[in-house]
C-alpha cells in the first residue's frame, strides 16, 4: 500500500541510494516521534530498491546489548558475528571488517531505534559514517526525537560524521487532509480522528483498525483488538510482549507449546509480524500496551520461563538474559550474569552499558563476601570514570576502599587510593588528587614493591609534571621506571617517560623530545591506547608551548586520528581543544571557535577536559567584543579554585589581563594576580607566559612587576624594538601578536596593525586601540569594517553572510563550495562559525534566526 505524504522523503532516500551505488556512500538519519511511520517509510523504500539490505535494530533492554544491530546484520548476511569475549583492541579490527563486508556489494545498512543504542553501537555508526564516503553503502539510522538525553548522545555521535556525508530527515506527522482522506475511506469522522491522533501514523492506523467506535487513546485501540482474541492466543501474545522488540519463533514455541499454534490469529489480524524467524509487534507502542495487561506475578513467571529457554541457546546475548533475569526477580541469576555481561560490554567499548551491568550486579550483592563486592565496585568505578561519571566513580571507589580496608587487602587499598587521586584530578580537584596520591604512597611503600607502587610513583610524577616541577617529576618517574623495568611493565615505563618529557619542556628541550619519543614508541609497539593518546596530547601541547606550529599540527593530526579510530573520547576532547588553541594563535578564529564550542558542549567532558576549548573561545570572544565572555571567564575561575596548576593559572591570568585592558577595567585583585603569576612563570621557566603577562601588565599600567626572563619577541618589545618583535611573530605565524607589536610602532605600523586586527575580526581590541590613539592626539585613524559588517550584531564576516544566504537557498555544503569555488572543508568551517556566532545548533535554525533578526 502506498504511503500518504511520503513521496518527497522517498525521493531523497532514492537519490542518496543512487549516489551510494556509484560509490558515494552516505548516512541518512531519520528522526520522528514514536509511531510517526519511520519503519513503514523504510519498508516501502527498501521493497523497491534492487539492493542488498541489512536490517538491524536496538532494543529497549534494561541495559542495552552491546553491538546488538551488528548481530542482526550478521544473521542476515554472514558478516563475522560479534565475539562474546573479544580481546582488547579487537573492536577496531571488527569495525574495519564490517566496513569491508558492507562495501563488498551495494548495500543499504539500517539501524533502527538508535536512541536505545549502547555506546559501542554509537561508535560503530560513527566509525562507518566517517569512512563510507567512497563506498557503495547507504547507512540509515532511525531515532525518536522526544528523548532529550538520547538526543544529546546522538548529536555527539552523529556530529562527528562530516557534514557532507550525512542527511538529517525529520519524518512529520500526517496532515489533517491525509487523515481525513483515510477516515473517509473507513467511514469515520476525519476531524475527530485527527484530533485524537495528531496525525501520528501508527495512532491513525490502530484507531481505524479498532472498528466503528473511536477509542479515547491508542492504548485503548490496541487493547480493544487484543481483547477479541481467545484466551489461549492472548497468552502467546503476552509472552511475545515480554520480549523487547523481537521473540524468536523457536523460543515462543518452547515457552508456550500448547498455545503456540494460536499465534497465527494475531499475525493474520496484523497485531504481530513474523519475519526471518522472529515475532514482533508491529510497533513498540502496541507491545507496551499489551505488556501492561499482564499481572505482576504472571509477568515474573513468563520472564522466568523465557530466561530458562533462552539460557539453553548459547548464541543468545548475555544482556538479554540479564534483562529477563531482572524482570523475573531471579537475583542469583542476575548476580551470575550481570558481571559477565559487563565484562563483554567493556571489551566491546560499550562502557556505559558495562557500568550499568556492574551497578545491577551490586544491587543484588549485599550478601556477597566483602572481597568480591570490592572487586565489583572497582570495576564499576573504572567504567564510570571512562564515561565521565566522575562523582559516581569516586563514590564507587570509596566503597571499594572501605571494603578492602575491612578485609585487610593493603595492596588493593593503596591502588584504590591511587585511583581516587586520578579520578579526583579528572574531576578538577587537584587538592584531593594530591592528598590521595600521598595516602596511597604511605600504604604501598610499606608493602613489597610491585606494580601498584610503581604506578603510584608515576602518578605522583604526573601530578608534579602538571605543576611544572621537573625536579620532582624526574624523581618520581625514575623510581617508577626502576620497579617497572624489573617487572617488565612497559605500560608504567611509558607513563613515566611521558611525564618526564612533558616536565622537561622548559629545562631541556632535547631530553623532553627524547623521553616523549621513547614513551610513544613503547606505547605504540605494546598497543597501550590510553598511553598513546596521552602522549600525543602532551607532545602536541609541548610543541604548542614552543611555538613549533608545524610539529604541533603533526602531533595533533596523528592524535586525533588515533583517538577517532579507537573512539578515545576523553583524549580526543582535550586534543581538539588544543587544536582550537593553535588555530587561534594562527589567526584561524572561526575554525577555532567552532571547534571550541563543540567541545564545550560535549556531554561527558569534565572541566579539566574542556579547559583548552574554554580558554580558546574566551580569548576569541573577548577580542571580538562578544557579550558572553563573562560566562567563560567564570567557568575558568571555577576550575582554578580546585584545579590550580601553574600552566592553567598562568593562562587564566593572561586571559583576564587581556580582557581587562580591552574593556578598560582593572582592579587591585587583578594586579595582585598578575604579580603572582609573573613570579610563578619565573619559577617554572615559562618565558612565553612571562612575556604575555609582562605585555598586558605594561598595557594596564601596572608598575613594579618583577624583572624576569622573557621570550625573544617580548624582550624586543621591552627594549623598544617593535619592528623586530613583529618580524619574529610573523616568522612564527602569529598574526594577532604581530598586530599587537605593530601597534607599538609608528603611525604607518599602527595603521597596518589595525588592518590586521580588523581582518582577524578583533573588533573590541581594534576599537580599544583606536580610542587610545585618539586619546594621544592621533589623526587620520583608519575606520573599522564597513557599516554593513559593523551593524551585523552577530559579527558575521562578509563571506559568512554569503554562505548564510546560500544556506537559506537550501544548498548543501558541497553545492556552496562549487558556487564559491572553494573546498567543502572551507565551507564546513564557515558554517560552523555561523552556527557558533548565531548560537544555534543546526543549519535550519541558523537560517530561521538570521531571518528573525533581518540578516537575510
Secondary structure, DSSP 8 states (H G I E B T S, - for coil): ---TT-HHHHHHHHHHHHHHHTT--EEEEEEE-TTSSHHHHHHHHHHH--SEEEEEE----SS--TTHHHHHHHHHH------TT--TTHHHHHHHHHHHHHTTS-EEEEEE-GGG--HHHHHHHHHHHTT-TTSSEEEEEEEESS-HHHHHHHHHHHHTS-GGGEEEEE-----HHHHHHHHHHHTS-HHHHHHHHTT-HHHHHHHHHT-SS--SSHHHHHHHHHHTS-HHHHHHHHHHHTSSS-EEHHHHHHHTTTTGGGHHHHHHTTSEEEETTEEEESSHHHHHHHHTTS-HHHHHHHHHHHHHHHHT-TTS-HHHHHHHHHHHT-HHHHHHHHHHHHHHHHHTT-HHHHHHHHHHHHHT-TTS-HHHHHHHHHHHHHHHHHTT-HHHHHHHHHHHHHHHHHHT-HHHHHHHHHHHHHHHHHTT-HHHHHHHHHHHHHHHTTS---HHHHHHHHHHHHHHHHTT-HHHHHHHHHHHHHHHHHHT-HHHHHHHHHHHHHHGGGT-HHHHHHHHHHHHHHHHHHT-HHHHHHHHHHHHHHHHHTT-HHHHHHHHHHHHHHHHHHT-HHHHHHHHHHHHHHHHHTT-HHHHHHHHHHHHT-SS--HHHHHHHHHHHHHHHHHHT-TTHHHHHHHHHHHHHHS--HHHHHHHHHHHHHHHHHHT---HHHHHHHHHHHHHHHHHT-HHHHHHHHHHHHHTT----------HHHHHHHTT-HHHHHHHHHHTT-HHHHHHHHTTS-HHHHHHHHHHHHHHT-HHHHHHHHHHHHHTT--S----S-HHHHT-TT---HHHHHHHHHHHTT--HHHHHHHHTS-HHHHHHHHHHHHHHHT-SSHHHHHHHHHHTT--
